[in-house]
């Protein structure tokens, strides 16, 4: 296989894995599972290196950011309790969820809900 085609195959695999994360942000998955689910033919080390080079962040960091973006949407919908959202996002404790949420969004989930949920009686 020539070098150019090989690079193209790896790029497709990396894009495919990113797309999978984007479409399934609340699904907790290992790197090996991501490779398997997207039927990608790429090694773990090359995937890590290529992902960082293409997107400027590691896969796990990207996955966590996407999960917490999905969490912000769930918080905003105001249909689930914080405890339910914490579990849905794969966190075992509410305090670790709040800490991660604040790191990504700059405010706590409670503050996010207050700012983004419309008042029923205005």
Secondary structure, DSSP 8 states (H G I E B T S, - for coil): --HHHHHHHHHHHHHHHHHHHHH-TT----HHHHHHHTT----HHHHHHHHHHHHSS-HHHHHHHHHHHHHHHHHHHT-S-HHHHHHHTT-SSHHHHHHHHHHHHSS-HHHHHHHHS--S--
